[in-house]
């Protein structure tokens, strides 16, 4: 359970979050959002002529978070099943008697809490987007800088064929940029909620839809065409987008962790003093990659909880709605942590092109077997070419076996074999794909613009 002060203050929770984002998710932030919703409701009622202006002013003035104790409200929430009920009670007591009938007018607890969580999500996403933009920009620079840096691609855990580190970074870039775009869309789609007891706004009379629209406008949230008490698509869109971000950053982290293994040594994380071991003085663990990977593994369960909770009965749910609150905050907490750590990881990543080339050459050219077979196939057919090259690849020295095989030499000269064994000649469209990833990221980067 996260502490009420700040999710990043605990012994463990600071390893999965980020202070800027967590400051928008803690209990004081939730209390502020709840009170913002109540204040907006009073203003909207006054705008529509339902609430006397002095009463609305008094309610707005009383909606100051410093007047209320989140911990006390949390304890009191047990009696009603949510914190809005005790908050409305305290807010009513805090305003002058003439204003009290107008507190929480026409709303139900779910209206206020759903709206507050929309505010919480939008504010947290606003905080994390700066880190995500930094991560995207760093991936662009890695793709550009290393567009010609060859390394061996691995498939099914084995060395496969040459690629470029620029293309690998372009893959990271594409995942991050797509996640950024989906988060922008999901964040923009978190609406205000106002439906009253059963979604009819009967307590507001014919002015109900007008009040709902004004309420959303005061909060800077989109209005919903009708209340969405048991129609949870906005939350599902957000959960899916957050899960996608965790997967995209987790992919980067997994690749970095594997490339940083001692036996591979093609990249290392930057940052002096990070990654030490309590037992082994020589260790430099890829700690950011490890923590991002840990968060990515937690995400699917949280996303699944939100999707499971979305099947809700009739007009108001008994338990499904309640099941969303903490998993949603947990997902946002994890998203803040992985974006900040991904930004730091990619910005400081140290790339070793010489080690990449050495690892590519470690099999004596066998990773170019496909290239040799492709040159031979027009003369002898694809299957025969494959078998001839496979036989040479099984020999102790691949190049020497190719040169010694009369069936191969009948069609390929030594110079042609050496050309086929040049990894730079077997990169296909890697450079074009780097350019395409860069262009797509720039086009998608409308939140905010500025992807270089």
VMD Tcl script that draws the C-alpha trace (Angstrom):
set ca {
  {0.00 0.00 0.00}
  {1.40 3.39 -0.94}
  {1.74 5.93 1.86}
  {-0.66 8.84 1.90}
  {2.07 11.48 1.77}
  {3.80 10.59 -1.48}
  {4.08 7.35 -3.44}
  {7.82 7.93 -3.89}
  {8.61 8.28 -0.17}
  {8.60 4.57 0.73}
  {11.50 2.16 0.88}
  {10.26 0.29 -2.19}
  {7.77 2.51 -4.00}
  {10.45 5.01 -4.99}
  {12.00 2.27 -7.12}
  {8.93 2.10 -9.34}
  {7.74 5.70 -9.55}
  {8.90 9.24 -10.22}
  {8.47 12.15 -7.78}
  {6.97 14.56 -10.34}
  {4.30 12.10 -11.42}
  {3.70 10.70 -7.96}
  {3.02 14.20 -6.65}
  {-0.04 14.19 -8.92}
  {-1.19 10.79 -7.64}
  {-0.85 10.86 -3.86}
  {-3.71 11.31 -1.41}
  {-3.37 15.12 -1.18}
  {-3.54 15.25 -4.99}
  {-6.67 13.10 -4.99}
  {-8.23 15.27 -2.31}
  {-7.44 18.37 -4.39}
  {-9.09 16.78 -7.42}
  {-12.19 15.82 -5.43}
  {-12.53 19.39 -4.18}
  {-11.91 20.77 -7.67}
  {-14.86 18.68 -8.84}
  {-17.11 19.96 -6.05}
  {-16.08 23.56 -6.75}
  {-16.75 23.13 -10.48}
  {-20.17 21.66 -9.69}
  {-21.07 24.73 -7.62}
  {-19.84 27.09 -10.35}
  {-21.77 25.19 -13.03}
  {-24.92 25.32 -10.92}
  {-24.54 29.05 -10.50}
  {-23.92 29.54 -14.21}
  {-27.15 27.68 -14.95}
  {-29.10 29.72 -12.40}
  {-29.69 26.83 -10.03}
  {-27.29 27.86 -7.27}
  {-27.25 31.39 -5.75}
  {-23.99 33.09 -6.61}
  {-23.07 33.80 -2.94}
  {-23.59 30.13 -2.11}
  {-21.42 29.04 -5.00}
  {-18.69 31.46 -3.94}
  {-18.81 30.11 -0.40}
  {-18.54 26.52 -1.61}
  {-15.62 27.35 -3.87}
  {-13.84 29.07 -1.01}
  {-14.38 26.05 1.23}
  {-12.93 23.72 -1.41}
  {-9.40 24.34 -0.17}
  {-7.44 21.13 0.45}
  {-5.72 22.54 3.52}
  {-9.01 22.45 5.42}
  {-9.28 18.66 5.27}
  {-7.26 15.67 6.46}
  {-6.90 12.95 3.80}
  {-6.07 10.30 6.39}
  {-9.16 11.11 8.46}
  {-11.33 11.07 5.36}
  {-9.85 7.71 4.41}
  {-10.75 6.26 7.79}
  {-14.26 7.69 7.56}
  {-14.69 6.29 4.06}
  {-15.08 2.79 5.45}
  {-18.62 3.54 6.60}
  {-19.87 4.54 3.14}
  {-17.49 2.68 0.84}
  {-15.89 5.77 -0.69}
  {-14.24 8.99 0.52}
  {-16.70 11.37 -1.13}
  {-19.43 10.83 1.45}
  {-17.37 12.03 4.44}
  {-15.81 14.78 2.33}
  {-19.25 16.16 1.38}
  {-20.22 16.03 5.03}
  {-17.16 18.06 6.03}
  {-17.53 20.45 3.11}
  {-21.15 21.11 4.03}
  {-20.13 21.87 7.60}
  {-17.41 24.23 6.36}
  {-19.72 26.60 4.46}
  {-22.15 29.13 5.96}
  {-25.61 27.76 6.71}
  {-27.33 29.49 3.75}
  {-24.95 27.75 1.32}
  {-25.29 24.25 2.73}
  {-28.32 23.13 0.68}
  {-26.32 23.77 -2.49}
  {-23.28 21.63 -1.69}
  {-22.99 18.58 -4.00}
  {-26.22 19.59 -5.74}
  {-27.51 16.92 -8.12}
  {-24.39 14.73 -7.90}
  {-23.68 11.30 -6.56}
  {-20.41 10.12 -5.03}
  {-19.37 8.36 -8.21}
  {-19.69 11.59 -10.19}
  {-17.16 13.33 -7.99}
  {-14.72 10.41 -7.69}
  {-14.82 9.49 -11.38}
  {-14.21 13.12 -12.30}
  {-11.42 13.43 -9.75}
  {-9.69 10.37 -11.18}
  {-9.98 11.85 -14.68}
  {-8.30 14.99 -13.36}
  {-5.67 12.90 -11.59}
  {-4.88 10.99 -14.79}
  {-4.64 14.13 -16.93}
  {-2.36 15.84 -14.42}
  {-0.13 12.79 -14.03}
  {0.15 12.37 -17.80}
  {1.09 16.01 -18.12}
  {3.93 15.41 -15.68}
  {5.22 12.22 -17.28}
  {5.08 13.44 -20.89}
  {8.23 15.52 -20.44}
  {10.20 12.40 -19.58}
  {8.61 10.47 -22.42}
  {9.53 13.23 -24.86}
  {13.12 13.06 -23.61}
  {13.17 9.30 -24.13}
  {11.81 9.69 -27.67}
  {14.39 12.36 -28.49}
  {17.20 10.17 -27.13}
  {16.02 7.24 -29.25}
  {16.05 9.51 -32.31}
  {19.66 10.48 -31.61}
  {20.72 6.87 -31.12}
  {19.05 5.85 -34.38}
  {20.72 8.70 -36.27}
  {24.14 8.28 -34.71}
  {24.28 4.51 -35.25}
  {22.44 4.12 -38.54}
  {25.64 2.51 -39.98}
  {26.85 0.74 -36.83}
  {26.59 -2.97 -37.57}
  {25.77 -5.54 -34.93}
  {24.45 -9.06 -35.08}
  {20.70 -9.51 -34.81}
  {19.51 -12.26 -32.51}
  {16.47 -14.42 -33.18}
  {15.21 -17.14 -30.83}
  {18.17 -16.32 -28.59}
  {20.79 -17.06 -31.24}
  {22.96 -14.96 -33.54}
  {21.08 -14.60 -36.82}
  {22.23 -12.01 -39.41}
  {23.64 -8.47 -39.48}
  {21.53 -5.46 -38.65}
  {22.40 -2.00 -37.37}
  {22.18 -0.60 -33.92}
  {20.45 2.37 -35.55}
  {17.62 0.09 -36.66}
  {17.36 -1.44 -33.20}
  {17.10 2.06 -31.72}
  {14.54 2.95 -34.40}
  {12.44 0.05 -33.18}
  {12.62 1.42 -29.66}
  {11.73 4.85 -31.01}
  {8.67 3.55 -32.82}
  {7.36 1.79 -29.72}
  {7.86 4.85 -27.54}
  {6.37 7.25 -30.08}
  {3.31 5.06 -30.61}
  {2.83 4.77 -26.86}
  {3.11 8.55 -26.54}
  {0.44 9.07 -29.18}
  {-1.94 6.57 -27.59}
  {-1.44 8.16 -24.18}
  {-2.24 11.55 -25.61}
  {-5.46 10.23 -27.11}
  {-6.44 8.37 -23.95}
  {-5.65 11.36 -21.75}
  {-7.70 13.67 -23.96}
  {-10.57 11.19 -23.67}
  {-10.91 11.18 -19.87}
  {-14.27 12.92 -19.39}
  {-16.02 14.57 -16.52}
  {-18.79 12.51 -14.95}
  {-22.13 13.92 -13.85}
  {-25.24 11.77 -13.83}
  {-26.73 11.92 -10.38}
  {-28.10 8.92 -8.58}
  {-29.04 6.76 -11.58}
  {-27.73 8.71 -14.57}
  {-30.79 10.89 -15.22}
  {-29.75 14.10 -13.42}
  {-33.34 14.28 -12.23}
  {-32.34 16.41 -9.24}
  {-31.24 19.18 -11.61}
  {-34.45 19.21 -13.63}
  {-34.32 20.32 -17.25}
  {-31.04 22.17 -16.63}
  {-29.16 18.90 -16.02}
  {-27.37 18.59 -19.39}
  {-26.44 22.29 -19.31}
  {-24.97 21.94 -15.83}
  {-23.02 18.83 -16.91}
  {-21.52 20.67 -19.88}
  {-20.57 23.71 -17.77}
  {-19.16 21.43 -15.08}
  {-16.81 19.76 -17.60}
  {-15.81 23.12 -19.04}
  {-14.84 24.51 -15.63}
  {-12.59 21.48 -15.10}
  {-11.03 21.54 -18.56}
  {-12.25 18.00 -19.21}
  {-14.31 16.76 -22.15}
  {-18.02 16.44 -21.55}
  {-19.69 13.08 -22.06}
  {-22.82 12.77 -24.21}
  {-24.43 10.91 -21.32}
  {-23.25 9.63 -17.95}
  {-20.83 6.69 -18.14}
  {-21.31 5.21 -14.66}
  {-21.28 1.62 -15.92}
  {-19.83 2.29 -19.37}
  {-16.10 2.27 -18.64}
  {-14.54 2.66 -22.08}
  {-12.62 5.85 -21.15}
  {-10.87 3.97 -18.36}
  {-10.21 0.97 -20.59}
  {-8.62 3.21 -23.21}
  {-6.36 4.69 -20.55}
  {-5.48 1.31 -19.07}
  {-4.60 -0.06 -22.51}
  {-2.47 2.97 -23.34}
  {-0.61 2.74 -20.03}
  {-0.09 -0.98 -20.54}
  {1.27 -0.25 -24.01}
  {3.71 2.28 -22.58}
  {4.93 -0.26 -20.02}
  {5.40 -2.82 -22.80}
  {7.28 -0.35 -25.03}
  {9.65 0.73 -22.28}
  {9.97 -2.86 -21.10}
  {11.12 -3.87 -24.57}
  {13.87 -1.24 -24.48}
  {14.91 -2.34 -21.00}
  {15.02 -6.03 -21.92}
  {17.19 -5.35 -24.97}
  {19.56 -3.15 -22.98}
  {19.84 -5.70 -20.21}
  {20.75 -8.43 -22.70}
  {23.19 -6.25 -24.64}
  {24.85 -5.23 -21.36}
  {25.57 -8.80 -20.27}
  {29.27 -9.30 -19.58}
  {29.67 -11.84 -22.38}
  {28.00 -9.46 -24.85}
  {29.13 -6.04 -23.61}
  {27.72 -4.03 -26.50}
  {26.12 -1.31 -24.34}
  {26.35 -0.08 -20.77}
  {24.13 2.23 -18.79}
  {25.55 5.64 -17.99}
  {25.50 7.34 -14.62}
  {28.43 7.09 -12.26}
  {27.81 5.35 -8.96}
  {24.74 3.46 -10.16}
  {24.36 -0.29 -10.40}
  {26.63 -1.38 -7.57}
  {26.38 -4.64 -5.65}
  {26.37 -5.09 -1.87}
  {28.58 -8.17 -2.23}
  {30.62 -7.85 -5.44}
  {32.67 -4.66 -5.82}
  {33.21 -5.15 -9.54}
  {29.53 -5.22 -10.52}
  {27.85 -2.55 -12.67}
  {24.29 -3.77 -12.90}
  {21.96 -2.20 -15.52}
  {19.73 -0.91 -12.75}
  {17.43 1.29 -14.83}
  {16.78 -1.56 -17.26}
  {16.09 -3.86 -14.33}
  {13.60 -1.51 -12.67}
  {11.83 -0.71 -15.94}
  {11.53 -4.43 -16.61}
  {10.10 -5.01 -13.14}
  {7.44 -2.36 -13.70}
  {6.59 -3.74 -17.14}
  {5.94 -7.14 -15.60}
  {3.51 -5.65 -13.09}
  {1.49 -3.81 -15.72}
  {-0.50 -6.65 -17.35}
  {-2.11 -7.68 -14.07}
  {-3.25 -4.13 -13.38}
  {-4.58 -3.71 -16.90}
  {-6.43 -7.01 -16.58}
  {-8.01 -5.88 -13.31}
  {-9.38 -2.75 -14.94}
  {-10.77 -4.73 -17.87}
  {-12.31 -7.31 -15.54}
  {-13.87 -4.56 -13.45}
  {-15.44 -2.91 -16.51}
  {-18.28 -5.43 -16.80}
  {-20.73 -3.65 -14.52}
  {-24.37 -4.18 -13.76}
  {-27.35 -1.93 -14.45}
  {-26.93 1.81 -13.73}
  {-24.38 1.70 -10.90}
  {-21.91 -1.04 -10.06}
  {-21.51 -2.92 -6.80}
  {-17.76 -3.48 -6.59}
  {-16.64 -3.19 -10.21}
  {-16.28 0.56 -10.04}
  {-14.59 0.36 -6.65}
  {-12.05 -2.13 -8.02}
  {-10.70 0.43 -10.49}
  {-9.39 3.12 -8.17}
  {-6.13 1.69 -6.87}
  {-5.07 -0.23 -10.01}
  {-5.52 2.95 -12.05}
  {-3.31 4.96 -9.71}
  {-0.81 2.09 -9.63}
  {-0.61 2.04 -13.43}
  {-0.03 5.78 -13.55}
  {2.59 5.44 -10.82}
  {4.45 2.75 -12.79}
  {4.14 4.77 -16.01}
  {5.78 7.74 -14.35}
  {8.66 5.59 -13.19}
  {9.33 3.87 -16.51}
  {9.23 7.09 -18.52}
  {11.72 8.85 -16.24}
  {14.03 5.84 -16.15}
  {13.77 5.29 -19.90}
  {14.71 8.92 -20.48}
  {17.78 8.53 -18.26}
  {18.71 5.14 -19.71}
  {18.53 6.21 -23.35}
  {20.10 9.62 -22.81}
  {23.12 8.14 -21.04}
  {23.43 4.85 -22.94}
  {27.02 4.02 -23.86}
  {27.35 2.13 -27.12}
  {30.45 0.09 -28.04}
  {30.58 -0.31 -31.85}
  {33.88 -2.19 -31.69}
  {32.40 -4.82 -29.38}
  {29.36 -5.07 -31.65}
  {31.59 -5.79 -34.61}
  {33.68 -8.29 -32.65}
  {30.57 -10.22 -31.62}
  {29.31 -10.19 -35.20}
  {32.65 -11.62 -36.37}
  {32.80 -14.22 -33.59}
  {31.26 -16.96 -35.73}
  {33.73 -16.49 -38.56}
  {31.21 -15.06 -40.98}
  {28.48 -17.67 -40.44}
  {25.93 -14.92 -39.77}
  {26.32 -14.07 -43.48}
  {25.37 -17.59 -44.58}
  {22.04 -16.28 -45.85}
  {23.85 -13.71 -47.99}
  {26.13 -16.37 -49.54}
  {23.17 -18.65 -50.26}
  {21.30 -15.78 -51.88}
  {24.23 -15.20 -54.26}
  {24.47 -18.87 -55.09}
  {20.73 -19.57 -55.51}
  {20.27 -18.13 -59.05}
  {22.78 -20.65 -60.34}
  {21.85 -23.83 -58.46}
  {18.42 -23.18 -56.98}
  {17.41 -22.08 -53.52}
  {17.34 -25.49 -51.83}
  {20.67 -26.65 -53.22}
  {22.29 -23.33 -52.32}
  {20.94 -23.60 -48.80}
  {22.34 -27.12 -48.36}
  {25.76 -26.29 -49.82}
  {26.19 -23.28 -47.55}
  {24.87 -25.20 -44.53}
  {27.54 -27.84 -45.15}
  {30.23 -25.17 -45.25}
  {28.84 -23.57 -42.09}
  {29.29 -26.88 -40.25}
  {33.02 -26.90 -41.04}
  {35.56 -25.46 -38.55}
  {36.35 -22.47 -40.81}
  {33.36 -21.16 -42.76}
  {35.15 -18.96 -45.31}
  {37.76 -21.59 -46.00}
  {35.06 -24.22 -46.49}
  {33.25 -21.97 -48.96}
  {36.44 -21.41 -50.92}
  {37.28 -25.12 -50.90}
  {33.89 -26.36 -52.12}
  {34.05 -26.96 -55.90}
  {30.26 -26.77 -56.31}
  {30.27 -23.32 -54.75}
  {33.42 -22.14 -56.52}
  {31.96 -23.17 -59.85}
  {29.58 -20.24 -59.50}
  {31.16 -17.81 -57.00}
  {34.64 -16.32 -57.18}
  {36.69 -15.62 -54.08}
  {35.94 -11.92 -54.45}
  {32.20 -12.63 -54.68}
  {32.35 -14.79 -51.57}
  {34.17 -12.03 -49.69}
  {31.58 -9.51 -50.83}
  {28.83 -11.78 -49.53}
  {30.67 -12.00 -46.20}
  {30.72 -8.20 -45.81}
  {27.98 -7.36 -43.27}
  {27.55 -3.84 -44.66}
  {26.34 -5.40 -47.93}
  {23.58 -7.40 -46.18}
  {21.67 -4.70 -44.33}
  {18.77 -4.50 -46.72}
  {16.51 -1.51 -46.06}
  {17.79 -0.84 -42.53}
  {18.65 2.78 -43.33}
  {15.29 3.43 -44.94}
  {13.52 1.93 -41.97}
  {15.45 4.25 -39.65}
  {14.28 7.22 -41.71}
  {10.71 5.91 -41.71}
  {10.70 5.48 -37.93}
  {12.06 8.97 -37.45}
  {9.47 10.50 -39.78}
  {6.61 8.58 -38.16}
  {7.70 9.65 -34.68}
  {7.86 13.25 -35.73}
  {4.41 13.08 -37.31}
  {2.91 11.40 -34.24}
  {4.64 13.77 -31.83}
  {1.72 16.13 -31.42}
  {1.90 15.82 -27.62}
  {3.78 18.10 -27.41}
  {5.39 18.98 -30.75}
  {9.14 19.23 -31.00}
  {10.36 15.73 -31.85}
  {13.52 16.62 -33.82}
}
mol new
graphics top color blue
foreach p $ca { graphics top sphere $p radius 0.5 }
foreach p [lrange $ca 0 end-1] q [lrange $ca 1 end] { graphics top cylinder $p $q radius 0.2 }
display resetview
